[in-house]
Structures are given as structure tokens and as C-alpha cells.
Amino acid sequence: MQLVDSIRQRRSIRQFLPKPVPDEVIQDIIAEAVWSPSWGNTQQWEMMVVTGDKLTKLKEENKKALFAGQKAQPEIAFPEVWPDAHKARYGEIGKAVLESQATDRDDKEGRLQNTSHMFSFFDAPVLLYFMVDKQLSLEYAVLDVGLILQNVSLLACDKGLGSCIMAVSVMYADIVRKILPVPDNKRLVIGTALGYPDLEAPINNFERQRDLEQVVTWVT
Ligand SMILES: Cc1cc2nc3c(=O)[nH]c(=O)nc-3n(C[C@H](O)[C@H](O)[C@H](O)COP(=O)(O)O)c2cc1C
């Protein structure tokens, strides 16, 4: 696939096929993704591939925490305030997801179902976590993670896999640590769901928006 096609065809996948992903496919993606740039080639990212029973347990516990109304405890603070333009874009994606599921905004039960699906990582067969050492300067470590994460997303797309970067996968960090061997000296940054996409699912097909004019200033 041409790079430009991967960039344009990659989209967040929120419905996966019940088809396992061979370990070699994930290994290949990671082996290629580590050719991402990083500050001083420090390669500040560390990854953990989660599948099988551990992933099933994580999905169950994550959903349980959601239904129990557990307070979010991410290891990198979630944003709390959005400027108006960002808030508007955030609102649009939420609306598009709900509409694709034919869920009305007032349909509390339907919305809960959607949220619950999200907290089980859309039933993806693989979750790839990214961590950084707690001694690292957080901003640039996270920037490095962002770079490799995009490469993982593009490579996944190139190999016919879908991905969805998921803040909700690190929302209950205590649960992740209870189930997975995350070292004490590492900080959980983010996880991405990976799996074969259900290309027919409306949730994987709604129209997305990007602004160009509003985000670029040319100076000569
Ligand atoms: C840091 C980060 C966290 C995200 N967390 C979630 C999440 O928890 N749930 C979700 O459905 N999508 C999540 N997304 C996906 C975004 O909603 C998505 O990238 C955005 O709407 C743009 O759509 P696209 O990826 O299809 O181009 C996240 C994306 C990023 C970069």
C-alpha cells in the first residue's frame, strides 16, 4: 500500500471480526514500527502485547469498573478543559459514533451499551500497551510514543488490520496493573486495540472531518 493510502485509509476501527491475529503479524508490525524517530534515538517507548485470557479478564474488569462508576485513575492526567473549537470536534465524533449505531442521544440504555462495548475495547483480539520509564521527562517521552503509535496504526492498516487508540484502556490503571505485569517503574501511557476490521459495520464507515485552514499558518 502507498503511504498516502495508508494515511487516508487508516481510521479508528470500533468493530472487529472474531478472528485471531497471528502473533507473527503483530511481531512484524512492532519490528517495523520501532524505526520511528525518537529524541536522541532514546526509543523511550516500551510495549506490552495483550491477548487471550488476560485480555478477556481486562475487558471484564474494565466494564465492571465502568458500571460501578469507578473514578478514572490514569497515570497521565486526562484533559479536563477543551477550547471551543476542540470541544466542537469532540462532540462531533461522539455524535457520529452514536448515529452510526442508530442510538438516540436520549436512549440511556443504548448509550450505556455503546460505552460498555468501548470499555471492552470493541472486542478486539489484541491490545497493545505503551509505557514509558517514570524517570523520563513525560512530554517528550509521550511525543516519542505518539510517533511509534502512528506507525503501528499505519502498518496495521497496511497489513489489513484495524486499530483504535484507546484512552479508556488506561483509564483504570489500577486494574491494568492488577492483571498485567506492568513494572512499578513504568508509567502506562496508552493502549491501542488491534484486530481484523469489520469493514461492513456502520461504526467503521461514518464520515470523518478534518480542518486544514484552521490549523495552518504560512509565514514567508
Ligand atoms: C490519545 C487518543 C485516545 C483515544 N481514545 C479513544 C477512546 O478511548 N475511545 C475511542 O473510541 N476512540 C479513541 N480515540 C480515537 C479518536 O476518537 C479518533 O482518532 C478521532 O476521532 C479521529 O478519527 P480517526 O482515528 O477515525 O481518524 C483516541 C485517539 C487518540 C489519539
The ligand as an SDF file (V2000), in Angstrom:
LIG
                    3D

 31 33  0  0  0  0  0  0  0  0999 V2000
   -4.8370    9.6550   22.5460 C   0  0  0  0  0  0  0  0  0  0  0  0
   -6.0920    9.0970   21.8980 C   0  0  0  0  0  0  0  0  0  0  0  0
   -7.0400    8.4860   22.6940 C   0  0  0  0  0  0  0  0  0  0  0  0
   -8.2010    7.9570   22.1070 C   0  0  0  0  0  0  0  0  0  0  0  0
   -9.1070    7.2960   22.8950 N   0  0  0  0  0  0  0  0  0  0  0  0
  -10.2220    6.7580   22.3360 C   0  0  0  0  0  0  0  0  0  0  0  0
  -11.1370    6.0280   23.1340 C   0  0  0  0  0  0  0  0  0  0  0  0
  -10.9610    5.8380   24.3350 O   0  0  0  0  0  0  0  0  0  0  0  0
  -12.2600    5.5440   22.5240 N   0  0  0  0  0  0  0  0  0  0  0  0
  -12.4710    5.6910   21.1800 C   0  0  0  0  0  0  0  0  0  0  0  0
  -13.4880    5.2020   20.6850 O   0  0  0  0  0  0  0  0  0  0  0  0
  -11.5980    6.3660   20.4010 N   0  0  0  0  0  0  0  0  0  0  0  0
  -10.4860    6.8900   20.9290 C   0  0  0  0  0  0  0  0  0  0  0  0
   -9.5740    7.5590   20.1510 N   0  0  0  0  0  0  0  0  0  0  0  0
   -9.8000    7.6530   18.7000 C   0  0  0  0  0  0  0  0  0  0  0  0
  -10.2080    9.0530   18.2820 C   0  0  0  0  0  0  0  0  0  0  0  0
  -11.5460    9.2830   18.6390 O   0  0  0  0  0  0  0  0  0  0  0  0
  -10.0040    9.1850   16.7570 C   0  0  0  0  0  0  0  0  0  0  0  0
   -8.6440    9.0590   16.4540 O   0  0  0  0  0  0  0  0  0  0  0  0
  -10.5150   10.5130   16.2270 C   0  0  0  0  0  0  0  0  0  0  0  0
  -11.9030   10.6230   16.3900 O   0  0  0  0  0  0  0  0  0  0  0  0
  -10.1860   10.6660   14.7370 C   0  0  0  0  0  0  0  0  0  0  0  0
  -10.8070    9.6390   13.9910 O   0  0  0  0  0  0  0  0  0  0  0  0
   -9.9840    8.5730   13.1300 P   0  0  0  0  0  0  0  0  0  0  0  0
   -8.9560    7.9240   14.0270 O   0  0  0  0  0  0  0  0  0  0  0  0
  -11.0190    7.6000   12.6560 O   0  0  0  0  0  0  0  0  0  0  0  0
   -9.3380    9.3100   12.0130 O   0  0  0  0  0  0  0  0  0  0  0  0
   -8.4100    8.0740   20.6970 C   0  0  0  0  0  0  0  0  0  0  0  0
   -7.4190    8.6750   19.9100 C   0  0  0  0  0  0  0  0  0  0  0  0
   -6.2690    9.1760   20.4960 C   0  0  0  0  0  0  0  0  0  0  0  0
   -5.2150    9.7960   19.6120 C   0  0  0  0  0  0  0  0  0  0  0  0
  1  2  1  0
  2  3  1  0
  2 30  2  0
  3  4  2  0
  4  5  1  0
  4 28  1  0
  5  6  2  0
  6  7  1  0
  6 13  1  0
  7  8  2  0
  7  9  1  0
  9 10  1  0
 10 11  2  0
 10 12  1  0
 12 13  2  0
 13 14  1  0
 14 15  1  0
 14 28  1  0
 15 16  1  0
 16 17  1  0
 16 18  1  0
 18 19  1  0
 18 20  1  0
 20 21  1  0
 20 22  1  0
 22 23  1  0
 23 24  1  0
 24 25  2  0
 24 26  1  0
 24 27  1  0
 28 29  2  0
 29 30  1  0
 30 31  1  0
M  END
$$$$
